[in-house]
Amino acid sequence: MINESKQSSLEQFLIDQAAKKDIALDSDKAKIVDSEINQVVNESKKFTDWHKKSSTQAELKVRLRPVLEKHGLPVLDSVFDEILRRAGSSSTPKSYWFVGASYGKGSED
């Protein structure tokens, strides 16, 4: 059974970053921010090679900024870099298999 009171590493990272800037962030609020960040990141993961494309990463930063600002958290490159690092390490690469490609099957020319 998973201990529900245990914080995720991203939640702890956010609490630490907030403390460095003298911003009060309790674990309940950190959990909310963590879920909102995960929602934004998961929407970006639908693209193939999302973690390698600078344009997709830039869009992700643009979408993460309002989440951080809404909760009064510091909008720093170190925060974005950590979120991208953690998201990239937990992602599974999309398949390059194209549905409907016959590769010689059924195409009698």
Backbone atoms as SQL, in Angstrom:
CREATE TABLE atoms (id INTEGER PRIMARY KEY, chain TEXT, resi INTEGER, resn TEXT, atom TEXT, x REAL, y REAL, z REAL);
INSERT INTO atoms VALUES
  (1, 'A', 1, 'MET', 'N', 0.844, -1.181, 0.000),
  (2, 'A', 1, 'MET', 'CA', 0.000, 0.000, 0.000),
  (3, 'A', 1, 'MET', 'C', 0.890, 1.246, 0.000),
  (4, 'A', 2, 'ILE', 'N', 0.519, 2.217, -0.806),
  (5, 'A', 2, 'ILE', 'CA', 1.283, 3.450, -0.915),
  (6, 'A', 2, 'ILE', 'C', 0.897, 4.389, 0.216),
  (7, 'A', 3, 'ASN', 'N', 1.891, 4.969, 0.850),
  (8, 'A', 3, 'ASN', 'CA', 1.659, 5.931, 1.918),
  (9, 'A', 3, 'ASN', 'C', 1.249, 7.253, 1.290),
  (10, 'A', 4, 'GLU', 'N', -0.010, 7.653, 1.490),
  (11, 'A', 4, 'GLU', 'CA', -0.544, 8.854, 0.843),
  (12, 'A', 4, 'GLU', 'C', 0.074, 10.138, 1.374),
  (13, 'A', 5, 'SER', 'N', 0.614, 10.099, 2.587),
  (14, 'A', 5, 'SER', 'CA', 1.178, 11.312, 3.158),
  (15, 'A', 5, 'SER', 'C', 2.591, 11.593, 2.645),
  (16, 'A', 6, 'LYS', 'N', 3.174, 10.624, 1.966),
  (17, 'A', 6, 'LYS', 'CA', 4.528, 10.801, 1.455),
  (18, 'A', 6, 'LYS', 'C', 4.510, 11.749, 0.248),
  (19, 'A', 7, 'GLN', 'N', 5.417, 12.716, 0.240),
  (20, 'A', 7, 'GLN', 'CA', 5.475, 13.698, -0.837),
  (21, 'A', 7, 'GLN', 'C', 6.251, 13.142, -2.014),
  (22, 'A', 8, 'SER', 'N', 5.866, 13.575, -3.208),
  (23, 'A', 8, 'SER', 'CA', 6.646, 13.228, -4.383),
  (24, 'A', 8, 'SER', 'C', 7.920, 14.076, -4.385),
  (25, 'A', 9, 'SER', 'N', 8.880, 13.654, -5.147),
  (26, 'A', 9, 'SER', 'CA', 10.132, 14.408, -5.199),
  (27, 'A', 9, 'SER', 'C', 9.925, 15.785, -5.826),
  (28, 'A', 10, 'LEU', 'N', 8.986, 15.903, -6.754),
  (29, 'A', 10, 'LEU', 'CA', 8.698, 17.209, -7.348),
  (30, 'A', 10, 'LEU', 'C', 8.066, 18.141, -6.314),
  (31, 'A', 11, 'GLU', 'N', 7.176, 17.610, -5.497),
  (32, 'A', 11, 'GLU', 'CA', 6.581, 18.428, -4.442),
  (33, 'A', 11, 'GLU', 'C', 7.669, 18.952, -3.507),
  (34, 'A', 12, 'GLN', 'N', 8.584, 18.090, -3.114),
  (35, 'A', 12, 'GLN', 'CA', 9.659, 18.503, -2.213),
  (36, 'A', 12, 'GLN', 'C', 10.552, 19.536, -2.890),
  (37, 'A', 13, 'PHE', 'N', 10.831, 19.348, -4.174),
  (38, 'A', 13, 'PHE', 'CA', 11.631, 20.319, -4.921),
  (39, 'A', 13, 'PHE', 'C', 10.941, 21.681, -4.938),
  (40, 'A', 14, 'LEU', 'N', 9.631, 21.709, -5.171),
  (41, 'A', 14, 'LEU', 'CA', 8.890, 22.967, -5.191),
  (42, 'A', 14, 'LEU', 'C', 8.909, 23.649, -3.822),
  (43, 'A', 15, 'ILE', 'N', 8.758, 22.861, -2.766),
  (44, 'A', 15, 'ILE', 'CA', 8.804, 23.415, -1.413),
  (45, 'A', 15, 'ILE', 'C', 10.182, 24.015, -1.146),
  (46, 'A', 16, 'ASP', 'N', 11.240, 23.314, -1.567),
  (47, 'A', 16, 'ASP', 'CA', 12.603, 23.812, -1.370),
  (48, 'A', 16, 'ASP', 'C', 12.842, 25.109, -2.146),
  (49, 'A', 17, 'GLN', 'N', 12.380, 25.164, -3.395),
  (50, 'A', 17, 'GLN', 'CA', 12.557, 26.372, -4.208),
  (51, 'A', 17, 'GLN', 'C', 11.782, 27.544, -3.616),
  (52, 'A', 18, 'ALA', 'N', 10.585, 27.282, -3.108),
  (53, 'A', 18, 'ALA', 'CA', 9.799, 28.341, -2.484),
  (54, 'A', 18, 'ALA', 'C', 10.485, 28.849, -1.217),
  (55, 'A', 19, 'ALA', 'N', 11.067, 27.938, -0.445),
  (56, 'A', 19, 'ALA', 'CA', 11.749, 28.335, 0.792),
  (57, 'A', 19, 'ALA', 'C', 12.962, 29.218, 0.491),
  (58, 'A', 20, 'LYS', 'N', 13.659, 28.941, -0.617),
  (59, 'A', 20, 'LYS', 'CA', 14.819, 29.758, -0.995),
  (60, 'A', 20, 'LYS', 'C', 14.414, 31.200, -1.281),
  (61, 'A', 21, 'LYS', 'N', 13.170, 31.388, -1.734),
  (62, 'A', 21, 'LYS', 'CA', 12.676, 32.736, -2.059),
  (63, 'A', 21, 'LYS', 'C', 11.768, 33.289, -0.959),
  (64, 'A', 22, 'ASP', 'N', 11.806, 32.655, 0.216),
  (65, 'A', 22, 'ASP', 'CA', 10.983, 33.064, 1.358),
  (66, 'A', 22, 'ASP', 'C', 9.493, 33.077, 1.028),
  (67, 'A', 23, 'ILE', 'N', 9.050, 32.055, 0.323),
  (68, 'A', 23, 'ILE', 'CA', 7.640, 31.899, -0.024),
  (69, 'A', 23, 'ILE', 'C', 7.113, 30.703, 0.759),
  (70, 'A', 24, 'ALA', 'N', 5.994, 30.907, 1.444),
  (71, 'A', 24, 'ALA', 'CA', 5.400, 29.819, 2.224),
  (72, 'A', 24, 'ALA', 'C', 4.635, 28.880, 1.289),
  (73, 'A', 25, 'LEU', 'N', 4.986, 27.602, 1.325),
  (74, 'A', 25, 'LEU', 'CA', 4.306, 26.599, 0.497),
  (75, 'A', 25, 'LEU', 'C', 4.150, 25.342, 1.342),
  (76, 'A', 26, 'ASP', 'N', 2.910, 25.061, 1.734),
  (77, 'A', 26, 'ASP', 'CA', 2.690, 23.864, 2.536),
  (78, 'A', 26, 'ASP', 'C', 2.520, 22.646, 1.620),
  (79, 'A', 27, 'SER', 'N', 2.499, 21.476, 2.223),
  (80, 'A', 27, 'SER', 'CA', 2.473, 20.246, 1.432),
  (81, 'A', 27, 'SER', 'C', 1.162, 20.082, 0.661),
  (82, 'A', 28, 'ASP', 'N', 0.047, 20.580, 1.196),
  (83, 'A', 28, 'ASP', 'CA', -1.222, 20.470, 0.476),
  (84, 'A', 28, 'ASP', 'C', -1.202, 21.302, -0.805),
  (85, 'A', 29, 'LYS', 'N', -0.683, 22.521, -0.690),
  (86, 'A', 29, 'LYS', 'CA', -0.597, 23.391, -1.865),
  (87, 'A', 29, 'LYS', 'C', 0.424, 22.826, -2.857),
  (88, 'A', 30, 'ALA', 'N', 1.517, 22.263, -2.344),
  (89, 'A', 30, 'ALA', 'CA', 2.529, 21.657, -3.219),
  (90, 'A', 30, 'ALA', 'C', 1.937, 20.485, -3.991),
  (91, 'A', 31, 'LYS', 'N', 1.056, 19.735, -3.356),
  (92, 'A', 31, 'LYS', 'CA', 0.403, 18.599, -4.028),
  (93, 'A', 31, 'LYS', 'C', -0.485, 19.089, -5.167),
  (94, 'A', 32, 'ILE', 'N', -1.186, 20.197, -4.943),
  (95, 'A', 32, 'ILE', 'CA', -2.043, 20.780, -5.983),
  (96, 'A', 32, 'ILE', 'C', -1.198, 21.270, -7.155),
  (97, 'A', 33, 'VAL', 'N', -0.109, 21.975, -6.844),
  (98, 'A', 33, 'VAL', 'CA', 0.778, 22.482, -7.892),
  (99, 'A', 33, 'VAL', 'C', 1.384, 21.313, -8.667),
  (100, 'A', 34, 'ASP', 'N', 1.796, 20.272, -7.955),
  (101, 'A', 34, 'ASP', 'CA', 2.369, 19.084, -8.591),
  (102, 'A', 34, 'ASP', 'C', 1.383, 18.461, -9.574),
  (103, 'A', 35, 'SER', 'N', 0.121, 18.345, -9.189),
  (104, 'A', 35, 'SER', 'CA', -0.868, 17.742, -10.083),
  (105, 'A', 35, 'SER', 'C', -1.125, 18.630, -11.303),
  (106, 'A', 36, 'GLU', 'N', -1.135, 19.954, -11.107),
  (107, 'A', 36, 'GLU', 'CA', -1.329, 20.860, -12.245),
  (108, 'A', 36, 'GLU', 'C', -0.141, 20.805, -13.201),
  (109, 'A', 37, 'ILE', 'N', 1.069, 20.740, -12.650),
  (110, 'A', 37, 'ILE', 'CA', 2.264, 20.626, -13.489),
  (111, 'A', 37, 'ILE', 'C', 2.238, 19.317, -14.261),
  (112, 'A', 38, 'ASN', 'N', 1.888, 18.233, -13.586),
  (113, 'A', 38, 'ASN', 'CA', 1.822, 16.930, -14.256),
  (114, 'A', 38, 'ASN', 'C', 0.793, 16.926, -15.373),
  (115, 'A', 39, 'GLN', 'N', -0.324, 17.612, -15.178),
  (116, 'A', 39, 'GLN', 'CA', -1.346, 17.697, -16.213),
  (117, 'A', 39, 'GLN', 'C', -0.794, 18.406, -17.457),
  (118, 'A', 40, 'VAL', 'N', -0.106, 19.522, -17.243),
  (119, 'A', 40, 'VAL', 'CA', 0.471, 20.273, -18.362),
  (120, 'A', 40, 'VAL', 'C', 1.536, 19.438, -19.078),
  (121, 'A', 41, 'VAL', 'N', 2.392, 18.773, -18.306),
  (122, 'A', 41, 'VAL', 'CA', 3.464, 17.968, -18.892),
  (123, 'A', 41, 'VAL', 'C', 2.885, 16.787, -19.663),
  (124, 'A', 42, 'ASN', 'N', 1.886, 16.127, -19.104),
  (125, 'A', 42, 'ASN', 'CA', 1.286, 14.973, -19.784),
  (126, 'A', 42, 'ASN', 'C', 0.627, 15.359, -21.098),
  (127, 'A', 43, 'GLU', 'N', 0.089, 16.570, -21.185),
  (128, 'A', 43, 'GLU', 'CA', -0.478, 17.040, -22.447),
  (129, 'A', 43, 'GLU', 'C', 0.614, 17.225, -23.496),
  (130, 'A', 44, 'SER', 'N', 1.815, 17.598, -23.064),
  (131, 'A', 44, 'SER', 'CA', 2.923, 17.777, -24.004),
  (132, 'A', 44, 'SER', 'C', 3.539, 16.452, -24.428),
  (133, 'A', 45, 'LYS', 'N', 3.385, 15.433, -23.616),
  (134, 'A', 45, 'LYS', 'CA', 3.981, 14.130, -23.915),
  (135, 'A', 45, 'LYS', 'C', 3.311, 13.414, -25.075),
  (136, 'A', 46, 'LYS', 'N', 2.196, 13.945, -25.559),
  (137, 'A', 46, 'LYS', 'CA', 1.517, 13.287, -26.674),
  (138, 'A', 46, 'LYS', 'C', 2.285, 13.453, -27.987),
  (139, 'A', 47, 'PHE', 'N', 3.249, 14.356, -28.012),
  (140, 'A', 47, 'PHE', 'CA', 4.028, 14.590, -29.220),
  (141, 'A', 47, 'PHE', 'C', 5.268, 13.694, -29.238),
  (142, 'A', 48, 'THR', 'N', 5.588, 13.159, -30.395),
  (143, 'A', 48, 'THR', 'CA', 6.777, 12.343, -30.553),
  (144, 'A', 48, 'THR', 'C', 8.016, 13.187, -30.310),
  (145, 'A', 49, 'ASP', 'N', 8.963, 12.661, -29.564),
  (146, 'A', 49, 'ASP', 'CA', 10.226, 13.336, -29.244),
  (147, 'A', 49, 'ASP', 'C', 10.004, 14.695, -28.586),
  (148, 'A', 50, 'TRP', 'N', 8.977, 14.817, -27.781),
  (149, 'A', 50, 'TRP', 'CA', 8.654, 16.100, -27.150),
  (150, 'A', 50, 'TRP', 'C', 9.795, 16.613, -26.291),
  (151, 'A', 51, 'HIS', 'N', 10.525, 15.701, -25.648),
  (152, 'A', 51, 'HIS', 'CA', 11.591, 16.108, -24.739),
  (153, 'A', 51, 'HIS', 'C', 12.875, 16.498, -25.473),
  (154, 'A', 52, 'LYS', 'N', 12.926, 16.268, -26.803),
  (155, 'A', 52, 'LYS', 'CA', 14.094, 16.643, -27.596),
  (156, 'A', 52, 'LYS', 'C', 13.877, 17.920, -28.400),
  (157, 'A', 53, 'LYS', 'N', 12.635, 18.245, -28.685),
  (158, 'A', 53, 'LYS', 'CA', 12.329, 19.403, -29.528),
  (159, 'A', 53, 'LYS', 'C', 12.306, 20.683, -28.697),
  (160, 'A', 54, 'SER', 'N', 13.125, 21.635, -29.097),
  (161, 'A', 54, 'SER', 'CA', 13.189, 22.898, -28.351),
  (162, 'A', 54, 'SER', 'C', 11.882, 23.679, -28.464),
  (163, 'A', 55, 'SER', 'N', 11.181, 23.566, -29.581),
  (164, 'A', 55, 'SER', 'CA', 9.920, 24.294, -29.735),
  (165, 'A', 55, 'SER', 'C', 8.858, 23.753, -28.766),
  (166, 'A', 56, 'THR', 'N', 8.825, 22.447, -28.577),
  (167, 'A', 56, 'THR', 'CA', 7.862, 21.853, -27.651),
  (168, 'A', 56, 'THR', 'C', 8.223, 22.196, -26.216),
  (169, 'A', 57, 'GLN', 'N', 9.516, 22.224, -25.909),
  (170, 'A', 57, 'GLN', 'CA', 9.954, 22.598, -24.567),
  (171, 'A', 57, 'GLN', 'C', 9.644, 24.063, -24.286),
  (172, 'A', 58, 'ALA', 'N', 9.804, 24.919, -25.294),
  (173, 'A', 58, 'ALA', 'CA', 9.485, 26.333, -25.121),
  (174, 'A', 58, 'ALA', 'C', 7.991, 26.517, -24.877),
  (175, 'A', 59, 'GLU', 'N', 7.174, 25.780, -25.602),
  (176, 'A', 59, 'GLU', 'CA', 5.729, 25.852, -25.391),
  (177, 'A', 59, 'GLU', 'C', 5.367, 25.353, -23.991),
  (178, 'A', 60, 'LEU', 'N', 6.048, 24.316, -23.548),
  (179, 'A', 60, 'LEU', 'CA', 5.804, 23.784, -22.206),
  (180, 'A', 60, 'LEU', 'C', 6.145, 24.828, -21.143),
  (181, 'A', 61, 'LYS', 'N', 7.252, 25.538, -21.325),
  (182, 'A', 61, 'LYS', 'CA', 7.615, 26.604, -20.385),
  (183, 'A', 61, 'LYS', 'C', 6.558, 27.696, -20.354),
  (184, 'A', 62, 'VAL', 'N', 6.037, 28.047, -21.519),
  (185, 'A', 62, 'VAL', 'CA', 5.002, 29.071, -21.603),
  (186, 'A', 62, 'VAL', 'C', 3.741, 28.608, -20.871),
  (187, 'A', 63, 'ARG', 'N', 3.427, 27.321, -20.965),
  (188, 'A', 63, 'ARG', 'CA', 2.234, 26.791, -20.304),
  (189, 'A', 63, 'ARG', 'C', 2.446, 26.566, -18.816),
  (190, 'A', 64, 'LEU', 'N', 3.692, 26.358, -18.383),
  (191, 'A', 64, 'LEU', 'CA', 3.973, 26.154, -16.964),
  (192, 'A', 64, 'LEU', 'C', 4.037, 27.465, -16.184),
  (193, 'A', 65, 'ARG', 'N', 4.445, 28.526, -16.862),
  (194, 'A', 65, 'ARG', 'CA', 4.605, 29.828, -16.193),
  (195, 'A', 65, 'ARG', 'C', 3.330, 30.263, -15.450),
  (196, 'A', 66, 'PRO', 'N', 2.142, 30.231, -16.079),
  (197, 'A', 66, 'PRO', 'CA', 0.945, 30.654, -15.347),
  (198, 'A', 66, 'PRO', 'C', 0.623, 29.771, -14.140),
  (199, 'A', 67, 'VAL', 'N', 0.949, 28.488, -14.227),
  (200, 'A', 67, 'VAL', 'CA', 0.704, 27.586, -13.097),
  (201, 'A', 67, 'VAL', 'C', 1.561, 28.013, -11.913),
  (202, 'A', 68, 'LEU', 'N', 2.837, 28.286, -12.174),
  (203, 'A', 68, 'LEU', 'CA', 3.734, 28.699, -11.102),
  (204, 'A', 68, 'LEU', 'C', 3.344, 30.070, -10.551),
  (205, 'A', 69, 'GLU', 'N', 3.027, 31.002, -11.442),
  (206, 'A', 69, 'GLU', 'CA', 2.653, 32.353, -11.012),
  (207, 'A', 69, 'GLU', 'C', 1.349, 32.353, -10.228),
  (208, 'A', 70, 'LYS', 'N', 0.403, 31.512, -10.626),
  (209, 'A', 70, 'LYS', 'CA', -0.891, 31.439, -9.943),
  (210, 'A', 70, 'LYS', 'C', -0.720, 31.071, -8.471),
  (211, 'A', 71, 'HIS', 'N', 0.285, 30.250, -8.194),
  (212, 'A', 71, 'HIS', 'CA', 0.520, 29.798, -6.821),
  (213, 'A', 71, 'HIS', 'C', 1.633, 30.579, -6.131),
  (214, 'A', 72, 'GLY', 'N', 2.115, 31.643, -6.794),
  (215, 'A', 72, 'GLY', 'CA', 3.118, 32.504, -6.181),
  (216, 'A', 72, 'GLY', 'C', 4.496, 31.869, -6.085),
  (217, 'A', 73, 'LEU', 'N', 4.780, 30.916, -6.959),
  (218, 'A', 73, 'LEU', 'CA', 6.072, 30.238, -6.937),
  (219, 'A', 73, 'LEU', 'C', 7.061, 30.929, -7.859),
  (220, 'A', 74, 'PRO', 'N', 8.347, 30.770, -7.579),
  (221, 'A', 74, 'PRO', 'CA', 9.353, 31.435, -8.416),
  (222, 'A', 74, 'PRO', 'C', 9.370, 30.844, -9.826),
  (223, 'A', 75, 'VAL', 'N', 9.412, 31.734, -10.798),
  (224, 'A', 75, 'VAL', 'CA', 9.500, 31.323, -12.195),
  (225, 'A', 75, 'VAL', 'C', 10.963, 31.459, -12.585),
  (226, 'A', 76, 'LEU', 'N', 11.706, 30.393, -12.387),
  (227, 'A', 76, 'LEU', 'CA', 13.142, 30.382, -12.633),
  (228, 'A', 76, 'LEU', 'C', 13.494, 29.314, -13.646),
  (229, 'A', 77, 'ASP', 'N', 14.585, 29.521, -14.363),
  (230, 'A', 77, 'ASP', 'CA', 15.036, 28.500, -15.298),
  (231, 'A', 77, 'ASP', 'C', 15.356, 27.195, -14.585),
  (232, 'A', 78, 'SER', 'N', 15.859, 27.286, -13.358),
  (233, 'A', 78, 'SER', 'CA', 16.186, 26.067, -12.624),
  (234, 'A', 78, 'SER', 'C', 14.933, 25.241, -12.338),
  (235, 'A', 79, 'VAL', 'N', 13.810, 25.908, -12.101),
  (236, 'A', 79, 'VAL', 'CA', 12.555, 25.195, -11.864),
  (237, 'A', 79, 'VAL', 'C', 12.100, 24.518, -13.153),
  (238, 'A', 80, 'PHE', 'N', 12.126, 25.259, -14.275),
  (239, 'A', 80, 'PHE', 'CA', 11.748, 24.678, -15.550),
  (240, 'A', 80, 'PHE', 'C', 12.661, 23.509, -15.916),
  (241, 'A', 81, 'ASP', 'N', 13.965, 23.698, -15.731),
  (242, 'A', 81, 'ASP', 'CA', 14.920, 22.645, -16.071),
  (243, 'A', 81, 'ASP', 'C', 14.672, 21.384, -15.256),
  (244, 'A', 82, 'GLU', 'N', 14.372, 21.558, -13.982),
  (245, 'A', 82, 'GLU', 'CA', 14.110, 20.402, -13.123),
  (246, 'A', 82, 'GLU', 'C', 12.823, 19.696, -13.532),
  (247, 'A', 83, 'ILE', 'N', 11.792, 20.451, -13.855),
  (248, 'A', 83, 'ILE', 'CA', 10.532, 19.852, -14.304),
  (249, 'A', 83, 'ILE', 'C', 10.753, 19.084, -15.601),
  (250, 'A', 84, 'LEU', 'N', 11.476, 19.690, -16.551),
  (251, 'A', 84, 'LEU', 'CA', 11.754, 19.013, -17.817),
  (252, 'A', 84, 'LEU', 'C', 12.612, 17.769, -17.610),
  (253, 'A', 85, 'ARG', 'N', 13.594, 17.852, -16.712),
  (254, 'A', 85, 'ARG', 'CA', 14.454, 16.700, -16.444),
  (255, 'A', 85, 'ARG', 'C', 13.647, 15.551, -15.860),
  (256, 'A', 86, 'ARG', 'N', 12.831, 15.860, -14.891),
  (257, 'A', 86, 'ARG', 'CA', 12.021, 14.823, -14.248),
  (258, 'A', 86, 'ARG', 'C', 10.985, 14.252, -15.217),
  (259, 'A', 87, 'ALA', 'N', 10.380, 15.100, -16.006),
  (260, 'A', 87, 'ALA', 'CA', 9.381, 14.637, -16.972),
  (261, 'A', 87, 'ALA', 'C', 10.028, 13.798, -18.068),
  (262, 'A', 88, 'GLY', 'N', 11.205, 14.212, -18.514),
  (263, 'A', 88, 'GLY', 'CA', 11.895, 13.465, -19.560),
  (264, 'A', 88, 'GLY', 'C', 12.375, 12.107, -19.100),
  (265, 'A', 89, 'SER', 'N', 12.761, 12.001, -17.838),
  (266, 'A', 89, 'SER', 'CA', 13.246, 10.715, -17.337),
  (267, 'A', 89, 'SER', 'C', 12.111, 9.746, -17.086),
  (268, 'A', 90, 'SER', 'N', 10.879, 10.254, -16.969),
  (269, 'A', 90, 'SER', 'CA', 9.746, 9.367, -16.707),
  (270, 'A', 90, 'SER', 'C', 8.952, 9.058, -17.964),
  (271, 'A', 91, 'SER', 'N', 9.389, 9.586, -19.099),
  (272, 'A', 91, 'SER', 'CA', 8.600, 9.390, -20.314),
  (273, 'A', 91, 'SER', 'C', 9.049, 8.142, -21.057),
  (274, 'A', 92, 'THR', 'N', 8.107, 7.578, -21.775),
  (275, 'A', 92, 'THR', 'CA', 8.419, 6.482, -22.667),
  (276, 'A', 92, 'THR', 'C', 8.333, 7.024, -24.074),
  (277, 'A', 93, 'PRO', 'N', 9.332, 6.764, -24.895),
  (278, 'A', 93, 'PRO', 'CA', 9.318, 7.318, -26.238),
  (279, 'A', 93, 'PRO', 'C', 8.133, 6.805, -27.049),
  (280, 'A', 94, 'LYS', 'N', 7.587, 7.671, -27.860),
  (281, 'A', 94, 'LYS', 'CA', 6.492, 7.276, -28.740),
  (282, 'A', 94, 'LYS', 'C', 7.045, 6.377, -29.848),
  (283, 'A', 95, 'SER', 'N', 6.190, 5.518, -30.324),
  (284, 'A', 95, 'SER', 'CA', 6.586, 4.606, -31.386),
  (285, 'A', 95, 'SER', 'C', 6.573, 5.342, -32.724),
  (286, 'A', 96, 'TYR', 'N', 7.464, 4.966, -33.588),
  (287, 'A', 96, 'TYR', 'CA', 7.492, 5.537, -34.928),
  (288, 'A', 96, 'TYR', 'C', 6.693, 4.688, -35.910),
  (289, 'A', 97, 'TRP', 'N', 6.010, 3.685, -35.424),
  (290, 'A', 97, 'TRP', 'CA', 5.208, 2.829, -36.277),
  (291, 'A', 97, 'TRP', 'C', 3.988, 3.609, -36.751),
  (292, 'A', 98, 'PHE', 'N', 3.783, 3.632, -38.041),
  (293, 'A', 98, 'PHE', 'CA', 2.656, 4.354, -38.604),
  (294, 'A', 98, 'PHE', 'C', 1.541, 3.380, -38.916),
  (295, 'A', 99, 'VAL', 'N', 0.391, 3.611, -38.358),
  (296, 'A', 99, 'VAL', 'CA', -0.752, 2.751, -38.576),
  (297, 'A', 99, 'VAL', 'C', -1.169, 2.860, -40.034),
  (298, 'A', 100, 'GLY', 'N', -1.389, 1.724, -40.655),
  (299, 'A', 100, 'GLY', 'CA', -1.823, 1.712, -42.040),
  (300, 'A', 100, 'GLY', 'C', -0.688, 1.546, -43.025),
  (301, 'A', 101, 'ALA', 'N', 0.538, 1.556, -42.558),
  (302, 'A', 101, 'ALA', 'CA', 1.658, 1.340, -43.466),
  (303, 'A', 101, 'ALA', 'C', 1.689, -0.127, -43.856),
  (304, 'A', 102, 'SER', 'N', 1.704, -0.413, -45.119),
  (305, 'A', 102, 'SER', 'CA', 1.576, -1.801, -45.569),
  (306, 'A', 102, 'SER', 'C', 2.920, -2.493, -45.719),
  (307, 'A', 103, 'TYR', 'N', 3.965, -1.774, -46.046),
  (308, 'A', 103, 'TYR', 'CA', 5.290, -2.355, -46.235),
  (309, 'A', 103, 'TYR', 'C', 5.260, -3.592, -47.122),
  (310, 'A', 104, 'GLY', 'N', 4.578, -3.452, -48.255),
  (311, 'A', 104, 'GLY', 'CA', 4.554, -4.531, -49.242),
  (312, 'A', 104, 'GLY', 'C', 3.396, -5.494, -49.072),
  (313, 'A', 105, 'LYS', 'N', 2.682, -5.421, -47.993),
  (314, 'A', 105, 'LYS', 'CA', 1.562, -6.324, -47.783),
  (315, 'A', 105, 'LYS', 'C', 0.308, -5.713, -48.393),
  (316, 'A', 106, 'GLY', 'N', -0.269, -6.422, -49.307),
  (317, 'A', 106, 'GLY', 'CA', -1.529, -5.990, -49.890),
  (318, 'A', 106, 'GLY', 'C', -1.394, -4.963, -50.994),
  (319, 'A', 107, 'SER', 'N', -0.194, -4.632, -51.359),
  (320, 'A', 107, 'SER', 'CA', -0.032, -3.659, -52.441),
  (321, 'A', 107, 'SER', 'C', 0.549, -4.372, -53.670),
  (322, 'A', 108, 'GLU', 'N', -0.327, -5.039, -54.403),
  (323, 'A', 108, 'GLU', 'CA', 0.073, -5.739, -55.623),
  (324, 'A', 108, 'GLU', 'C', 0.087, -4.744, -56.770),
  (325, 'A', 109, 'ASP', 'N', 1.259, -4.330, -57.202),
  (326, 'A', 109, 'ASP', 'CA', 1.357, -3.400, -58.340),
  (327, 'A', 109, 'ASP', 'C', 1.755, -4.135, -59.584);
